[in-house]
């Protein structure tokens, strides 16, 4: 894990992103204090330990909205424009 200043990160942002893509974790500092962490994204989000509980919370939230009158699925032309057409 390496540390770089905000100025360095701004100047060489594409290189910072490339390093993260190679698996490197980078701490960004401002005035010598850590302010951000850039970490590699796992190829499969299910491999991220924080992803599973967040996904479960999202599923539960969506299940609770089933009776709200909102529907997800095929959208017909009438749904887009109403009965009068475009």
C-alpha positions as CSV (number, residue, x, y, z in Angstrom):
1,X,0.0,0.0,0.0
2,X,1.4,3.4,-0.9
3,X,0.5,6.9,0.0
4,X,0.3,9.8,-2.4
5,X,-0.8,13.4,-2.0
6,X,-3.9,14.9,-3.4
7,X,-1.8,16.9,-5.8
8,X,0.1,13.8,-7.0
9,X,-3.2,11.9,-7.4
10,X,-4.7,14.7,-9.4
11,X,-1.7,15.1,-11.6
12,X,-1.3,11.4,-12.4
13,X,-4.9,10.1,-11.9
14,X,-4.9,7.7,-14.8
15,X,-1.7,6.1,-13.4
16,X,-3.3,5.8,-10.0
17,X,-6.3,4.0,-11.5
18,X,-4.1,1.7,-13.5
19,X,-2.2,0.8,-10.3
20,X,-5.6,0.0,-8.6
21,X,-6.5,-2.1,-11.6
22,X,-3.3,-4.1,-11.0
23,X,-4.4,-4.8,-7.4
24,X,-2.6,-2.0,-5.6
25,X,-4.2,0.0,-2.7
26,X,-3.4,3.7,-2.6
27,X,-4.0,6.0,0.3
28,X,-4.5,9.7,-0.8
29,X,-3.3,12.2,1.8
30,X,-4.0,15.9,2.3
31,X,-1.6,17.9,4.4
32,X,0.0,14.6,5.5
33,X,-3.3,13.1,6.7
34,X,-5.2,10.2,5.0
35,X,-8.4,11.4,3.3
36,X,-9.2,8.6,0.8
37,X,-8.4,5.1,0.0
38,X,-8.4,3.8,-3.6
39,X,-8.8,0.0,-3.7
40,X,-9.1,-2.5,-6.5
41,X,-12.6,-3.5,-7.4
42,X,-13.0,-7.3,-7.3
43,X,-14.0,-8.8,-10.7
44,X,-17.0,-10.4,-9.1
45,X,-18.8,-8.2,-6.6
46,X,-20.0,-11.2,-4.6
47,X,-16.4,-11.6,-3.6
48,X,-16.5,-8.3,-1.7
49,X,-17.4,-9.0,2.0
50,X,-19.3,-5.8,2.2
51,X,-21.4,-6.5,-1.0
52,X,-23.5,-9.4,0.3
53,X,-25.1,-7.6,3.3
54,X,-25.8,-4.5,1.2
55,X,-27.3,-6.6,-1.6
56,X,-29.5,-8.5,0.9
57,X,-30.7,-5.1,2.3
58,X,-31.5,-3.9,-1.2
59,X,-33.5,-7.1,-1.9
60,X,-35.4,-6.7,1.3
61,X,-36.1,-3.0,0.5
62,X,-37.4,-3.9,-2.9
63,X,-39.6,-6.7,-1.5
64,X,-41.2,-4.3,0.9
65,X,-42.3,-2.1,-2.1
66,X,-44.1,-4.8,-4.0
67,X,-47.5,-3.5,-3.0
68,X,-46.7,0.1,-3.8
69,X,-48.3,0.0,-7.3
70,X,-45.0,0.2,-9.0
71,X,-44.3,-2.5,-11.6
72,X,-41.2,-3.7,-13.3
73,X,-41.3,-5.5,-16.7
74,X,-42.2,-4.9,-20.3
75,X,-43.1,-1.3,-21.2
76,X,-45.7,-1.0,-24.0
77,X,-46.0,2.1,-26.2
78,X,-49.2,3.1,-24.3
79,X,-47.2,3.0,-21.0
80,X,-44.7,5.5,-22.5
81,X,-47.0,8.0,-24.1
82,X,-50.5,7.3,-22.8
83,X,-53.5,6.5,-24.9
84,X,-53.1,9.6,-27.1
85,X,-49.8,8.4,-28.7
86,X,-46.6,10.4,-29.3
